[in-house]
Amino acid sequence: MTAVDTGLAAEYAAIYAYSAAAVHLDGDPRWIAEELEAEHRSRRDTLLDYYGEHQLEAAPSLAGYDIEPIADAAAAQELLLAVETSVTTAWRAGVVSSEPNEREICLRMYGDSAATLARWRIAIGQSAADPWPGRPE
């Protein structure tokens, strides 16, 4: 499995999580969650184009993903924070690829996902300051 495969899988999982969680939100967090889900869909589409341009086969999304039941807005916010952190971590790991095309797409996706993570943190009232987004603790 390549770094791009791992990143695509993370994007698929994020789309699934946003679809499940957004209905539990309202106000600004819901509006921002809907925007961020659209960003994940756009990244997925960019990745599928990447696979096509490089004559690679992209794995399809799974029918479902293992997420905890979402009881309320707080649980939805927590889930989406964990998802955004996971996506950013996946892309950060790919930046060290020795293959130039893979490294380039991973770096672009890492920057985009770090910005998305920061937007979500701000949306739920957390600090966006993180000098190393996606860095495992």
DSSP file (Angstrom, degrees, kcal/mol; ACC not computed):
  #  RESIDUE AA STRUCTURE BP1 BP2  ACC     N-H-->O    O-->H-N    N-H-->O    O-->H-N    TCO  KAPPA ALPHA  PHI   PSI    X-CA   Y-CA   Z-CA
    1    1 A M              0   0    0      0, 0.0     2,-0.1     0, 0.0     0, 0.0   0.000 360.0 360.0 360.0 129.3    0.0    0.0    0.0
    2    2 A T     >  -     0   0    0      1,-0.1     4,-2.1    95,-0.0     5,-0.2  -0.353 360.0-105.8 -86.7 170.4    1.4    3.4   -1.0
    3    3 A A  H  > S+     0   0    0      1,-0.2     4,-2.4     2,-0.2    91,-0.2   0.863 123.3  53.0 -62.7 -35.8    1.2    6.6    0.9
    4    4 A V  H  > S+     0   0    0      2,-0.2     4,-2.8     1,-0.2    -1,-0.2   0.893 106.7  52.3 -68.1 -38.3   -1.4    7.9   -1.6
    5    5 A D  H  > S+     0   0    0      2,-0.2     4,-2.3     1,-0.2    -2,-0.2   0.920 110.8  47.9 -60.0 -43.6   -3.4    4.7   -1.1
    6    6 A T  H  X S+     0   0    0     -4,-2.1     4,-1.9     2,-0.2    -2,-0.2   0.910 112.8  48.4 -64.2 -42.8   -3.4    5.4    2.7
    7    7 A G  H  X S+     0   0    0     -4,-2.4     4,-2.3     2,-0.2    -2,-0.2   0.905 110.2  50.9 -64.7 -41.8   -4.3    9.0    2.1
    8    8 A L  H  X S+     0   0    0     -4,-2.8     4,-2.6     1,-0.2    -2,-0.2   0.920 109.1  51.5 -62.0 -43.0   -7.2    8.1   -0.2
    9    9 A A  H  X S+     0   0    0     -4,-2.3     4,-2.2     1,-0.2    -1,-0.2   0.889 109.6  50.4 -60.2 -39.2   -8.5    5.6    2.4
   10   10 A A  H  X S+     0   0    0     -4,-1.9     4,-2.2     2,-0.2    -1,-0.2   0.890 109.4  50.6 -66.2 -39.2   -8.4    8.4    5.0
   11   11 A E  H  X S+     0   0    0     -4,-2.3     4,-2.3     2,-0.2    -2,-0.2   0.917 109.7  50.5 -64.8 -43.0  -10.3   10.8    2.7
   12   12 A Y  H  X S+     0   0    0     -4,-2.6     4,-2.0     1,-0.2    -2,-0.2   0.931 111.4  48.6 -58.0 -45.9  -13.0    8.1    2.1
   13   13 A A  H  X S+     0   0    0     -4,-2.2     4,-2.5     1,-0.2    -1,-0.2   0.879 109.4  52.9 -63.7 -38.0  -13.3    7.6    5.9
   14   14 A A  H  X S+     0   0    0     -4,-2.2     4,-2.8     2,-0.2     5,-0.2   0.919 107.3  51.0 -64.5 -43.1  -13.6   11.3    6.4
   15   15 A I  H  X S+     0   0    0     -4,-2.3     4,-2.1     1,-0.2    -1,-0.2   0.922 111.9  48.1 -59.6 -44.1  -16.4   11.7    3.9
   16   16 A Y  H  X S+     0   0    0     -4,-2.0     4,-1.8     2,-0.2    -2,-0.2   0.932 112.3  48.2 -60.8 -47.3  -18.3    8.8    5.7
   17   17 A A  H  X S+     0   0    0     -4,-2.5     4,-2.6     1,-0.2     5,-0.2   0.911 110.8  50.1 -63.7 -43.2  -17.7   10.4    9.1
   18   18 A Y  H  X S+     0   0    0     -4,-2.8     4,-2.5     1,-0.2     5,-0.2   0.903 108.7  53.1 -62.4 -39.9  -18.9   13.8    8.0
   19   19 A S  H  < S+     0   0    0     -4,-2.1     4,-0.4    -5,-0.2    -1,-0.2   0.882 115.5  40.6 -61.6 -37.6  -22.0   12.3    6.5
   20   20 A A  H  < S+     0   0    0     -4,-1.8    -2,-0.2    -5,-0.2    -1,-0.2   0.840 121.8  39.9 -78.6 -34.2  -22.8   10.6    9.7
   21   21 A A  H >< S+     0   0    0     -4,-2.6     3,-2.2    -5,-0.2     4,-0.3   0.820  96.6  72.1 -89.7 -33.1  -21.9   13.4   12.1
   22   22 A A  G >< S+     0   0    0     -4,-2.5     3,-1.8     1,-0.3    -1,-0.2   0.808  88.7  64.0 -59.1 -31.8  -23.1   16.6   10.4
   23   23 A V  G 3  S+     0   0    0     -4,-0.4    -1,-0.3     1,-0.3    -2,-0.1   0.696  98.7  56.5 -66.1 -16.8  -26.8   15.8   11.1
   24   24 A H  G <  S+     0   0    0     -3,-2.2    -1,-0.3    48,-0.1     2,-0.3   0.435  99.9  75.4 -91.8  -0.5  -26.0   16.1   14.8
   25   25 A L    <   -     0   0    0     -3,-1.8     2,-0.3    -4,-0.3    49,-0.0  -0.717  55.6-178.6-109.3 158.3  -24.6   19.6   14.5
   26   26 A D     >  +     0   0    0     -2,-0.3     4,-0.6     4,-0.0    -2,-0.0  -0.947  48.0  18.3-146.1 171.8  -26.3   23.0   14.0
   27   27 A G  H  > S-     0   0    0     -2,-0.3     4,-2.1     1,-0.2     3,-0.4  -0.325 122.3 -15.2  67.8-150.4  -25.4   26.6   13.5
   28   28 A D  H  > S+     0   0    0      1,-0.2     4,-3.0     2,-0.2     5,-0.3   0.879 134.7  57.5 -57.1 -43.4  -21.8   27.4   12.4
   29   29 A P  H  > S+     0   0    0      0, 0.0     4,-2.6     0, 0.0    -1,-0.2   0.903 109.2  46.2 -57.9 -38.8  -20.4   24.0   13.2
   30   30 A R  H  X S+     0   0    0     -4,-0.6     4,-2.4    -3,-0.4    -2,-0.2   0.938 112.8  49.2 -67.6 -44.4  -22.8   22.3   10.9
   31   31 A W  H  X S+     0   0    0     -4,-2.1     4,-1.7     1,-0.2    -1,-0.2   0.923 115.1  44.3 -60.1 -44.6  -22.2   24.8    8.1
   32   32 A I  H  X S+     0   0    0     -4,-3.0     4,-2.8     2,-0.2     5,-0.2   0.895 110.4  55.2 -68.2 -39.7  -18.5   24.4    8.4
   33   33 A A  H  X S+     0   0    0     -4,-2.6     4,-2.4    -5,-0.3    -2,-0.2   0.903 107.5  50.1 -59.5 -40.9  -18.8   20.6    8.6
   34   34 A E  H  X S+     0   0    0     -4,-2.4     4,-1.7     2,-0.2    -1,-0.2   0.892 111.5  48.4 -65.2 -38.9  -20.7   20.6    5.3
   35   35 A E  H  X S+     0   0    0     -4,-1.7     4,-1.8     2,-0.2    -2,-0.2   0.910 112.0  49.0 -65.1 -42.1  -18.0   22.8    3.7
   36   36 A L  H  X S+     0   0    0     -4,-2.8     4,-2.2     2,-0.2    -2,-0.2   0.866 107.2  54.7 -69.7 -35.1  -15.2   20.5    5.1
   37   37 A E  H  X S+     0   0    0     -4,-2.4     4,-2.2     1,-0.2    -1,-0.2   0.920 107.4  51.4 -61.0 -41.4  -17.0   17.4    3.8
   38   38 A A  H  X S+     0   0    0     -4,-1.7     4,-2.2     1,-0.2    -2,-0.2   0.876 107.2  53.5 -62.5 -37.3  -17.1   19.1    0.3
   39   39 A E  H  X S+     0   0    0     -4,-1.8     4,-2.5     2,-0.2    -1,-0.2   0.907 108.2  49.6 -63.1 -41.5  -13.3   19.7    0.7
   40   40 A H  H  X S+     0   0    0     -4,-2.2     4,-2.5     2,-0.2    -2,-0.2   0.895 110.3  50.6 -64.6 -39.0  -12.7   16.0    1.4
   41   41 A R  H  X S+     0   0    0     -4,-2.2     4,-2.3     2,-0.2    -2,-0.2   0.899 110.2  50.1 -64.5 -39.3  -14.8   15.1   -1.6
   42   42 A S  H  X S+     0   0    0     -4,-2.2     4,-2.3     2,-0.2    -2,-0.2   0.907 110.8  48.8 -65.7 -41.6  -12.8   17.4   -3.8
   43   43 A R  H  X S+     0   0    0     -4,-2.5     4,-2.5     2,-0.2    -2,-0.2   0.908 109.6  52.7 -64.4 -40.9   -9.5   15.9   -2.5
   44   44 A R  H  X S+     0   0    0     -4,-2.5     4,-2.5     1,-0.2    -2,-0.2   0.936 109.9  48.4 -57.5 -46.3  -10.9   12.5   -3.2
   45   45 A D  H  X S+     0   0    0     -4,-2.3     4,-2.0     1,-0.2    -2,-0.2   0.890 110.2  51.3 -63.2 -39.9  -11.7   13.5   -6.8
   46   46 A T  H  X S+     0   0    0     -4,-2.3     4,-2.1     2,-0.2    -1,-0.2   0.900 110.8  49.5 -61.9 -41.0   -8.2   15.0   -7.2
   47   47 A L  H  X S+     0   0    0     -4,-2.5     4,-2.5     2,-0.2    -2,-0.2   0.898 107.8  52.3 -66.6 -40.6   -6.7   11.8   -6.0
   48   48 A L  H  X S+     0   0    0     -4,-2.5     4,-2.1     1,-0.2    -1,-0.2   0.882 109.4  50.6 -63.6 -36.4   -8.8    9.7   -8.4
   49   49 A D  H  X S+     0   0    0     -4,-2.0     4,-2.9     2,-0.2    -2,-0.2   0.911 107.9  53.8 -63.6 -42.0   -7.5   12.0  -11.2
   50   50 A Y  H  X S+     0   0    0     -4,-2.1     4,-1.7     1,-0.2    -2,-0.2   0.928 108.1  49.5 -57.4 -46.9   -4.0   11.3   -9.9
   51   51 A Y  H  <>S+     0   0    0     -4,-2.5     5,-3.1     1,-0.2    -1,-0.2   0.930 112.6  47.7 -59.6 -45.0   -4.5    7.6  -10.2
   52   52 A G  H ><5S+     0   0    0     -4,-2.1     3,-1.3     1,-0.2    -2,-0.2   0.911 109.9  51.5 -62.4 -44.0   -5.9    7.9  -13.7
   53   53 A E  H 3<5S+     0   0    0     -4,-2.9    -1,-0.2     1,-0.3    -2,-0.2   0.797 115.6  42.0 -63.7 -29.2   -3.0   10.2  -14.9
   54   54 A H  T 3<5S-     0   0    0     -4,-1.7    -1,-0.3    -5,-0.2    -2,-0.2   0.194 112.3-116.5-104.6  15.1   -0.5    7.7  -13.5
   55   55 A Q  T < 5 +     0   0    0     -3,-1.3     2,-0.3     1,-0.2    -3,-0.2   0.882  67.9 142.4  50.8  44.5   -2.3    4.5  -14.8
   56   56 A L      < -     0   0    0     -5,-3.1     2,-0.6    -6,-0.2    -1,-0.2  -0.780  52.7-120.7-110.2 157.0   -2.8    3.3  -11.2
   57   57 A E        -     0   0    0     -2,-0.3     2,-0.3    -3,-0.1    -9,-0.0  -0.878  23.3-147.7-102.5 122.2   -5.8    1.6   -9.8
   58   58 A A        -     0   0    0     -2,-0.6   -53,-0.0   -10,-0.1   -10,-0.0  -0.677  18.1-119.9 -87.1 138.3   -7.5    3.3   -6.9
   59   59 A A        -     0   0    0     -2,-0.3     2,-0.1     1,-0.1     3,-0.1  -0.493  31.8-117.6 -69.8 144.7   -9.2    1.2   -4.3
   60   60 A P        -     0   0    0      0, 0.0    -1,-0.1     0, 0.0     2,-0.1  -0.364  34.1 -93.7 -76.6 164.5  -12.9    1.9   -3.9
   61   61 A S        -     0   0    0      1,-0.1     2,-0.1    -2,-0.1   -52,-0.1  -0.394  44.8-105.7 -71.1 157.8  -14.4    3.2   -0.7
   62   62 A L        -     0   0    0    -53,-0.1    -1,-0.1     1,-0.1     3,-0.1  -0.407  22.7-117.1 -77.7 161.2  -15.7    0.7    1.8
   63   63 A A  S    S-     0   0    0      1,-0.2     2,-0.3    -2,-0.1    -1,-0.1   0.795  93.9  -4.5 -68.9 -27.4  -19.4    0.3    2.3
   64   64 A G        -     0   0    0      2,-0.0     2,-0.3     0, 0.0    -1,-0.2  -0.980  64.5-137.4-159.7 163.5  -19.1    1.5    5.9
   65   65 A Y        -     0   0    0     -2,-0.3     2,-1.0    -3,-0.1     0, 0.0  -0.946  31.1-105.4-129.9 149.5  -16.5    2.5    8.4
   66   66 A D        +     0   0    0     -2,-0.3     2,-0.3     0, 0.0    -2,-0.0  -0.633  54.1 153.7 -79.8 103.7  -16.2    1.7   12.1
   67   67 A I        -     0   0    0     -2,-1.0     3,-0.1   -50,-0.0    -2,-0.0  -0.947  46.4-104.7-127.7 152.5  -17.2    4.8   14.1
   68   68 A E        -     0   0    0     -2,-0.3    11,-0.0     1,-0.1     2,-0.0  -0.370  51.4 -87.3 -67.5 151.5  -18.7    5.1   17.6
   69   69 A P        -     0   0    0      0, 0.0     2,-0.8     0, 0.0    -1,-0.1  -0.355  41.0-131.4 -58.2 141.9  -22.4    5.8   17.8
   70   70 A I        +     0   0    0      1,-0.2     3,-0.1    -3,-0.1     4,-0.0  -0.868  31.5 171.3-103.5 109.2  -22.9    9.6   17.7
   71   71 A A        -     0   0    0     -2,-0.8     2,-0.3     1,-0.1    -1,-0.2   0.783  60.4 -13.9 -89.1 -29.2  -25.3   10.6   20.5
   72   72 A D  S  > S-     0   0    0      1,-0.1     4,-2.0     0, 0.0     5,-0.1  -0.890  80.7 -74.7-159.9-176.5  -25.1   14.4   20.3
   73   73 A A  H  > S+     0   0    0     -2,-0.3     4,-2.8     1,-0.2     5,-0.2   0.872 123.5  55.6 -62.6 -38.8  -23.2   17.4   19.0
   74   74 A A  H  > S+     0   0    0      1,-0.2     4,-2.2     2,-0.2    -1,-0.2   0.914 109.3  46.4 -62.7 -41.9  -20.3   17.0   21.3
   75   75 A A  H  > S+     0   0    0      2,-0.2     4,-2.5     1,-0.2    -1,-0.2   0.876 112.1  51.8 -67.2 -37.0  -19.7   13.4   20.2
   76   76 A A  H  X S+     0   0    0     -4,-2.0     4,-2.4     2,-0.2    -2,-0.2   0.922 110.6  47.7 -64.4 -44.0  -20.0   14.6   16.5
   77   77 A Q  H  X S+     0   0    0     -4,-2.8     4,-2.1     2,-0.2    -2,-0.2   0.912 112.3  49.4 -63.2 -42.6  -17.4   17.3   17.1
   78   78 A E  H  X S+     0   0    0     -4,-2.2     4,-2.2    -5,-0.2    -2,-0.2   0.913 111.0  50.0 -63.7 -43.7  -15.1   14.9   18.8
   79   79 A L  H  X S+     0   0    0     -4,-2.5     4,-2.4     1,-0.2    -2,-0.2   0.933 111.5  47.6 -60.1 -46.7  -15.4   12.3   16.0
   80   80 A L  H  X S+     0   0    0     -4,-2.4     4,-2.6     1,-0.2    -1,-0.2   0.846 109.6  53.1 -68.0 -32.9  -14.7   14.9   13.4
   81   81 A L  H  X S+     0   0    0     -4,-2.1     4,-2.2     2,-0.2    -1,-0.2   0.926 110.9  47.2 -64.2 -43.8  -11.7   16.2   15.3
   82   82 A A  H  X S+     0   0    0     -4,-2.2     4,-2.2     2,-0.2    -2,-0.2   0.896 112.8  49.8 -63.8 -39.8  -10.3   12.7   15.5
   83   83 A V  H  X S+     0   0    0     -4,-2.4     4,-2.7     2,-0.2     5,-0.2   0.935 110.6  48.4 -65.1 -46.9  -11.0   12.2   11.7
   84   84 A E  H  X S+     0   0    0     -4,-2.6     4,-2.3     1,-0.2    -2,-0.2   0.894 112.1  49.7 -62.6 -38.7   -9.3   15.4   10.7
   85   85 A T  H  X S+     0   0    0     -4,-2.2     4,-2.3     2,-0.2    -1,-0.2   0.914 111.6  49.3 -64.2 -42.3   -6.2   14.5   12.9
   86   86 A S  H  X S+     0   0    0     -4,-2.2     4,-2.3     2,-0.2    -2,-0.2   0.903 110.9  48.9 -64.2 -43.0   -6.1   11.1   11.3
   87   87 A V  H  X S+     0   0    0     -4,-2.7     4,-2.2     2,-0.2     5,-0.2   0.934 112.5  47.9 -63.2 -45.6   -6.3   12.4    7.7
   88   88 A T  H  X S+     0   0    0     -4,-2.3     4,-2.4     1,-0.2    -2,-0.2   0.888 111.0  51.6 -63.7 -38.7   -3.6   15.0    8.4
   89   89 A T  H  X S+     0   0    0     -4,-2.3     4,-2.0     2,-0.2    -1,-0.2   0.900 108.2  52.1 -63.4 -41.3   -1.4   12.3   10.0
   90   90 A A  H  X S+     0   0    0     -4,-2.3     4,-1.0     1,-0.2    -2,-0.2   0.924 113.3  43.1 -61.9 -45.0   -1.8   10.1    6.9
   91   91 A W  H  X S+     0   0    0     -4,-2.2     4,-0.7     1,-0.2     3,-0.3   0.880 110.0  56.3 -71.1 -36.6   -0.8   12.8    4.5
   92   92 A R  H >< S+     0   0    0     -4,-2.4     3,-1.0     1,-0.2     4,-0.3   0.900 103.9  54.6 -60.9 -39.8    2.1   13.9    6.7
   93   93 A A  H >< S+     0   0    0     -4,-2.0     3,-0.8     1,-0.2    -1,-0.2   0.830 104.1  55.9 -63.1 -32.0    3.5   10.4    6.6
   94   94 A G  H >< S+     0   0    0     -4,-1.0     3,-1.9    -3,-0.3    -1,-0.2   0.649  84.4  81.7 -76.5 -15.1    3.5   10.4    2.8
   95   95 A V  T << S+     0   0    0     -3,-1.0    -1,-0.2    -4,-0.7    -2,-0.2   0.751  86.6  58.7 -62.9 -23.6    5.6   13.5    2.5
   96   96 A V  T <  S+     0   0    0     -3,-0.8    -1,-0.3    -4,-0.3    -2,-0.1   0.358  76.2 134.7 -88.9   6.6    8.8   11.4    3.0
   97   97 A S    <   -     0   0    0     -3,-1.9     6,-0.1     1,-0.1    -3,-0.0  -0.216  53.8-144.2 -55.4 143.3    8.1    9.2    0.0
   98   98 A S  S    S+     0   0    0      4,-0.0    -1,-0.1     5,-0.0    -3,-0.0   0.559  79.6  89.6 -85.8  -8.0   11.1    8.7   -2.2
   99   99 A E  S  > S-     0   0    0      1,-0.1     4,-2.8     2,-0.0     5,-0.2  -0.815  73.9-145.5 -91.7 119.4    8.9    8.7   -5.3
  100  100 A P  H  > S+     0   0    0      0, 0.0     4,-2.4     0, 0.0     5,-0.2   0.861  94.7  47.0 -57.5 -44.1    8.7   12.3   -6.6
  101  101 A N  H  > S+     0   0    0      2,-0.2     4,-2.1     1,-0.2     5,-0.2   0.908 115.6  46.5 -65.3 -40.3    5.1   12.3   -7.9
  102  102 A E  H  > S+     0   0    0      2,-0.2     4,-2.5     1,-0.2     5,-0.2   0.927 112.2  50.0 -66.0 -44.8    3.8   10.6   -4.8
  103  103 A R  H  X S+     0   0    0     -4,-2.8     4,-2.5     1,-0.2    -2,-0.2   0.905 110.0  52.0 -60.1 -41.6    5.7   13.0   -2.5
  104  104 A E  H  X S+     0   0    0     -4,-2.4     4,-2.2    -5,-0.2    -1,-0.2   0.933 112.3  43.0 -63.0 -47.3    4.3   16.0   -4.5
  105  105 A I  H  X S+     0   0    0     -4,-2.1     4,-2.6     1,-0.2     5,-0.2   0.897 114.6  51.5 -68.4 -37.5    0.7   14.9   -4.1
  106  106 A C  H  X S+     0   0    0     -4,-2.5     4,-2.6   -12,-0.2   -11,-0.2   0.902 109.5  49.9 -64.5 -40.1    1.2   14.0   -0.5
  107  107 A L  H  X S+     0   0    0     -4,-2.5     4,-2.2    -5,-0.2    -2,-0.2   0.923 112.5  46.9 -64.4 -43.5    2.7   17.4    0.3
  108  108 A R  H  X S+     0   0    0     -4,-2.2     4,-2.1     1,-0.2    -2,-0.2   0.928 115.2  45.9 -63.0 -44.4   -0.2   19.2   -1.4
  109  109 A M  H  X S+     0   0    0     -4,-2.6     4,-2.9     1,-0.2    -2,-0.2   0.854 109.6  55.5 -67.9 -34.1   -2.7   17.1    0.4
  110  110 A Y  H  X S+     0   0    0     -4,-2.6     4,-2.5   -19,-0.3     5,-0.2   0.940 108.6  47.3 -63.2 -46.6   -0.9   17.5    3.7
  111  111 A G  H  X S+     0   0    0     -4,-2.2     4,-1.8     1,-0.2    -2,-0.2   0.923 114.7  46.6 -59.9 -44.6   -1.1   21.3    3.4
  112  112 A D  H  X S+     0   0    0     -4,-2.1     4,-2.1     1,-0.2    -2,-0.2   0.914 113.7  47.5 -64.4 -43.1   -4.8   21.2    2.5
  113  113 A S  H  X S+     0   0    0     -4,-2.9     4,-2.7     1,-0.2   -25,-0.2   0.860 108.5  54.5 -70.5 -33.4   -5.6   18.7    5.3
  114  114 A A  H  X S+     0   0    0     -4,-2.5     4,-2.1     2,-0.2    -1,-0.2   0.895 109.6  48.5 -64.1 -38.8   -3.6   20.8    7.9
  115  115 A A  H  X S+     0   0    0     -4,-1.8     4,-2.4    -5,-0.2    -2,-0.2   0.895 111.4  49.8 -66.7 -39.6   -5.7   23.8    6.9
  116  116 A T  H  X S+     0   0    0     -4,-2.1     4,-2.4     2,-0.2    -2,-0.2   0.918 109.7  51.1 -64.5 -43.1   -8.9   21.8    7.2
  117  117 A L  H  X S+     0   0    0     -4,-2.7     4,-2.4     1,-0.2    -2,-0.2   0.916 110.6  49.0 -59.3 -43.9   -7.9   20.5   10.7
  118  118 A A  H  X S+     0   0    0     -4,-2.1     4,-2.4     1,-0.2    -2,-0.2   0.918 109.9  51.4 -63.4 -43.2   -7.2   24.1   11.8
  119  119 A R  H  X S+     0   0    0     -4,-2.4     4,-2.3     1,-0.2    -2,-0.2   0.910 111.1  47.9 -60.6 -41.8  -10.6   25.3   10.5
  120  120 A W  H  X S+     0   0    0     -4,-2.4     4,-1.7     2,-0.2    -1,-0.2   0.911 109.5  52.7 -67.5 -40.9  -12.4   22.5   12.4
  121  121 A R  H  <>S+     0   0    0     -4,-2.4     5,-3.3     1,-0.2     3,-0.3   0.932 111.9  45.8 -58.9 -45.1  -10.5   23.3   15.6
  122  122 A I  H ><5S+     0   0    0     -4,-2.4     3,-1.7     1,-0.2    -1,-0.2   0.910 108.3  57.4 -63.5 -41.8  -11.5   26.9   15.3
  123  123 A A  H 3<5S+     0   0    0     -4,-2.3    -1,-0.2     1,-0.3    -2,-0.2   0.824 110.5  43.1 -59.7 -32.4  -15.1   25.9   14.5
  124  124 A I  T 3<5S-     0   0    0     -4,-1.7    -1,-0.3    -3,-0.3    -2,-0.2   0.252 124.2 -99.9-101.9  14.2  -15.4   23.9   17.7
  125  125 A G  T < 5S+     0   0    0     -3,-1.7     2,-0.2     1,-0.3    -3,-0.2   0.693  79.7 127.2  84.2  19.8  -13.7   26.5   19.9
  126  126 A Q      < -     0   0    0     -5,-3.3    -1,-0.3    -6,-0.2     2,-0.2  -0.668  67.0 -93.3-104.0 163.7  -10.2   25.1   20.1
  127  127 A S        -     0   0    0     -2,-0.2    -1,-0.1     1,-0.1    -5,-0.0  -0.547  23.0-155.6 -72.7 137.2   -6.9   26.7   19.3
  128  128 A A        +     0   0    0     -2,-0.2     2,-0.4    -7,-0.1    -1,-0.1   0.548  57.5 118.6 -88.1  -8.4   -5.7   26.1   15.8
  129  129 A A        +     0   0    0    -11,-0.1    -2,-0.1     2,-0.0     0, 0.0  -0.439  26.6 140.7 -66.4 118.9   -2.1   26.6   16.8
  130  130 A D        -     0   0    0     -2,-0.4   -12,-0.0     1,-0.0    -1,-0.0  -0.764  36.0-161.2-158.5 107.9   -0.1   23.5   16.1
  131  131 A P  S    S+     0   0    0      0, 0.0    -1,-0.0     0, 0.0    -2,-0.0   0.737  92.8  32.5 -68.1 -20.2    3.4   23.7   14.7
  132  132 A W  S >  S-     0   0    0      3,-0.1     3,-2.1     0, 0.0     2,-0.0  -0.551  81.0-165.4-133.3  69.0    3.4   20.1   13.5
  133  133 A P  T 3  S+     0   0    0      0, 0.0   -19,-0.1     0, 0.0   -20,-0.0  -0.310  77.7  17.5 -60.9 135.2   -0.2   19.2   12.5
  134  134 A G  T 3  S+     0   0    0      1,-0.3   -41,-0.1   -20,-0.1   -42,-0.1   0.443  86.9 142.0  85.4   0.2   -0.6   15.4   12.1
  135  135 A R    <   -     0   0    0     -3,-2.1    -1,-0.3     1,-0.1    -3,-0.1  -0.624  56.6-117.3 -76.4 125.7    2.5   14.6   14.1
  136  136 A P              0   0    0      0, 0.0    -1,-0.1     0, 0.0     0, 0.0  -0.336 360.0 360.0 -61.0 143.0    2.0   11.5   16.2
  137  137 A E              0   0    0     -3,-0.0    -2,-0.0    -2,-0.0     0, 0.0   0.460 360.0 360.0 -83.3 360.0    2.3   12.3   19.9
